[in-house]
Structure formats: structure tokens, C-alpha cells
Amino acid sequence: MNFKFSGLRIAATAVITAAITATSVAAQDIRIGAMREGSAWYVFAATLEQIIEPIIGANSVEVIARGGGVANPMVVQGGKAEIALSNVASAVWAAEGADVYEGMSAPDIRALVGGLNSVYVGVIATEAFVNKRGTSDLAEIFASDEPVRVLMKPVGSSAVPVAHMIFEGLGTSADEIKANGGDIIQVGTGQIADQMRNGNADIYIDTMIKGHPTITEVALTSDIVFLDIPEAAVPVLKANGLGMGSYGPRWFEGHDDKTVGANLGTVLIANASLDDEIAYQITKAIIENADALKTSHGAWSRFDPTKAMLPENTGIELHPGALRYYKEAGLM
């Protein structure tokens, strides 16, 4: 992987290290690395907990309400969660030891179930900014000498390295944006809607999951426009394991048309040391209870269990226990 996550690596390492050392429970328990409460990943993990606990054993499953797309592969690699949700792209980055991991890698992560949902990174601009610039073309916006204030989550979110890939593909960088009088604003989820509502940012880059509470609030409380990721950025994104596609329409208020985004994908991963039988049973439980998972949150509604094992949906090697299930179920 050639993309250089300059300026991100030290901060990302701190986030990952904090996540790895955050929890410690008995080795026989199954800890599911997710994200904060209220997120689509947390809802999925909580639903999965209810499904697999009767199989694994009472009070044996714990949802870890922290981490994220970048941190979770290293949480699993470090043995602080037996399984975790990860973006497909970040699982590949971790397995390969990409620059964002600052010399670390996760050679022991394996896939259980892929294709859980599409996770698009997309771009939002305020309507006032687009009107002032006279264009909704992101390539034209970044090619201009006019300053741009870009809002995103802190390092640790998968959307952050993708944002920097978009910058690179469009011939700019965070440093150049700042040098041109603009800014890179990174705040926690709870502050994003206020930043947009108060006019403190022009462009906001984040994951565009249907029903995403933060995007929903932004769309309801600010006049915004959804921008396509330009074709010029696609080679850099694809070179780093992301697919391209479109999300919407009508995922959010005022979102009337399909919008081009970069697809990170979602996969449930496990440590290679996870007992084969447990990996088998977890995989079986997800595939055979797909309807329950799909109805738990709108983000999972398009999960196709017959494609859960495809390489493009997992990104990394299957766990032997999962592989055994797929073969026995006639899916491979």
C-alpha cells in the first residue's frame, strides 16, 4: 500500500493503543469489539450478543462500546476482543501493516462474516458554501485558491484516512488546505451537528450509513448538499482497498439523489486463536439469523448471507471455523 498517512500515524497509534488496553476479562468470555452506544455497530453487536450467548453460555458475551474501524483490528490482534466489527478496508490495512498503523500489523486477524453492510464515506457541504462557490464539484472546490474548512471525526475513525486519500486524489493535502487559509476541524460525534449548524465548517466528511444519527441530525438542522466524490480521487481510493458506489437517495432529509461515495465495507473479524468450534457457531448463528440482524438497524437491511464469504466482502483470510461452516452449508 503506497498511501502515506502523514500527520495521522502518531495520533492513530495513540487511539489504537488506548483501545487495546481498555478492557481485560476472562479468556473464556467472548468480547465483541464495536463502537459507542447508539451506533449501528453497537446495535449489531448487542443483537449478536443476544443470538450467540445461549450458544456460548450465559453471561459469556460482552459488547465493548468503544473502538472503531481503524482500532478494532488491532484490538482483536492484541487479544483484547475475541471478535470485532471492522471495515473491510481497515482489516486489509491492518493485515498488511499499512502506514496508518505506525509499524504495527495484525497478521492474526481472520474473517468470520463479510458483506454485512456497505459503509460509504461521503462528503457534505453547506448550501451557503456551495452557493458562494457556484459549484458542487469537489474537484473544482479544492482546485480553487479560496479557503475550505473541512470537518471530520478525530483520528481513529476510518473516515479520516479516507478523507486524506480524497485530498491526495484531488491534488491537495491537509497541510495545503491549512496553508491556503482553510482548516481541518476534528471533533467528537456529539459536536459535529453544532459545528455545521453554527457555520464553523464548509465541508463535512464522514461515513454515510442509512439512519446514521449524526448525519440525520446534520440534515435536519442545517441546509446541506451531498457531494459526489470526483472521478479524479478514485485511483487513490481503489489502490487502498476501497470500492466505489452510490448511497441513497432519501437516506436523509434533503437527500434526493444517489451520491457517489467510497465503500469501506463491514466484516466481522476474529483472532486466529479463537476456538474453531466457537468461530463455527458464531458464523452459523449470524448466517442463520440474518433476518433478525437485518431488522435490528436499517444499516444491515441489505446483508446477503449467501455472499458473506466472498473475498471482496471479507478482505482477509477466513477463520478455519467459518470456512468449515460455509462449506457444510453449501455456500462454498
Sequence and secondary structure as in RCSB ss.txt:
>XXXX:A:sequence
MNFKFSGLRIAATAVITAAITATSVAAQDIRIGAMREGSAWYVFAATLEQIIEPIIGANSVEVIARGGGVANPMV
VQGGKAEIALSNVASAVWAAEGADVYEGMSAPDIRALVGGLNSVYVGVIATEAFVNKRGTSDLAEIFASDEPVRV
LMKPVGSSAVPVAHMIFEGLGTSADEIKANGGDIIQVGTGQIADQMRNGNADIYIDTMIKGHPTITEVALTSDIV
FLDIPEAAVPVLKANGLGMGSYGPRWFEGHDDKTVGANLGTVLIANASLDDEIAYQITKAIIENADALKTSHGAW
SRFDPTKAMLPENTGIELHPGALRYYKEAGLM
>XXXX:A:secstr
     TTTHHHHHHHHHHHHTS    TTSEEEE  STTSHHHHHHHHHHHHHHHHH TT EEEE    TTTHHHH
HHTTS SEEEEEHHHHHHHHHT GGGTT   TTEEEEE  S   EEEEEEEHHHHHHHT   HHHHHHSSS  EE
EE  TTSTHHHHHHHHHHHTT  HHHHHHTT EEEE  HHHHHHHHHTT  SEEEEEE TT HHHHHHHHHS EE
EE   GGGHHHHHHTT EEEEE SSSSTT  S EEEEE  EEEEEETTS HHHHHHHHHHHHHTHHHHHHH GGG
TT  GGGTT HHHH S B HHHHHHHHHTT  
